[in-house]
Amino acid sequence: MDSRQARRAMERLGIDMKEIPGVKEVIIKTADRELHITNASVSEVNAQGNKVYQVAGDVEEVQAEKKSFSDEDVMLVQQQANVSKERATAALEESDGEVARAILKLTS
C-alpha cells in the first residue's frame, strides 16, 4: 500500500492527519523526569473527534529538578500555618515557591 492509498483508506475511516509546522522541541514532564524531543516532527491525528498527537525526533531524558526554597521561606510558612517543615516544603512546591499562596493553601 503506497502513501496515497493509505491516505484514502484513512479518509474513508474518518481519520484526518496533518503535520504541525514549525515545531522545534517538545517537552514531556513527569513527576521525576523530563523527555526533551528535539528536531521534532509532530502530526495531529483527528479520528472521529478524538485528537491524538504523534511525535518523532531525537529524545533526551533529563531528571526533573527538585525545587529548593530558602530556609527563611520554609520557616515563615511553618510559623504562619503552624505546620511541620515537610508540609511547609510541600506547600511551597505546589505553589511554585510563592510564600503567600503556600500559607493560604495550608490555612484554608
N, C-alpha and C positions, 0 to 999 in steps of 0.2 A: 504494500500500500504506500503510494507516494504521498507527499505532504498535501497536495491538492485533494486527493481522495480522503485523507484524514480530516481536513478542514470541512469537507462536505458532510462527512459522517457526523462530525461534532455539531454542525449546524442542524442536521436532522434530529439530533438528540436534545436540541435546545441549549447547547453549550457554546458560549461566546468567549474567545480567548484573545486578549490583546496585551501587547507589551507596554510597560510604563516607561516612557522615555526619560533620559536624564538622571537615572538613579546612579549615585556614586558609591554609596555604602548603606548597608542595612545592619542594624544592631539589635540583637535579641537579648533581653535582660532576664535572668532568672535570679533566684534568691542568692545564689553563691557564685555565679559566673556570668560572663557576657560572651556572646558569639558575634564577632565583627566579620561581616561578609563584605569584602572589597571587590572592586571590578564587578559589581553586582548586575545581574540581568533579572528583572522582576516582571513576571507576567501575571495579569489578573484574569482569573477564570471565573466566569459567571455561569453557573449551572442552575437554571430554573430559579433564579432569585438568590441563590447562595453564592457568596463571593469567597474564592479561595485564591491565595497568593502563592505563586511558585517562585522561589528564589534560587539562583545559581551564582556561584562566584568563588573567590578564594576565601577560605574560612580560617580565622584565627581565634582561638579560645583565650579569654582573659579572665582572671579571677576578679570578682567584684570587689571593689574597695570597701573596707569597713569604715564607716564614718566615725571620726573621732571628734569629741567635743571637749572643750576646756573643762578643767575640774571646777572652775567657778560656775559655769553654766549648769553642770550636773548638780552641784551643791545648792544652787539657787532654786532649781526645780524641786530638789529633795525637800528643802526647807519650806517652800511656799505650798507644796502639795502634800507635805507630811507623808512621804513615801520612801521606800528603800532606794539605794543607789541604782540597783538593777532596773527597777520600774522607771526611775527618772531617766536613765540612759535609753531605755526602750521607747519612752515617750518622745525624747529628743530625736531619735532615729525616725520615728513615724511622722514627726512634724518637720522633718528636714532641717533640724538644728534650730528652729525658731523657739526660743525660750517661752515666750508668752503663749504660743499655741500648745506647747507641751504641758504647761501649767493648767491651762483651761481644759485640756483633754483629761487630765488626771483629777480635776476638781469638779467637773460637771457630769 
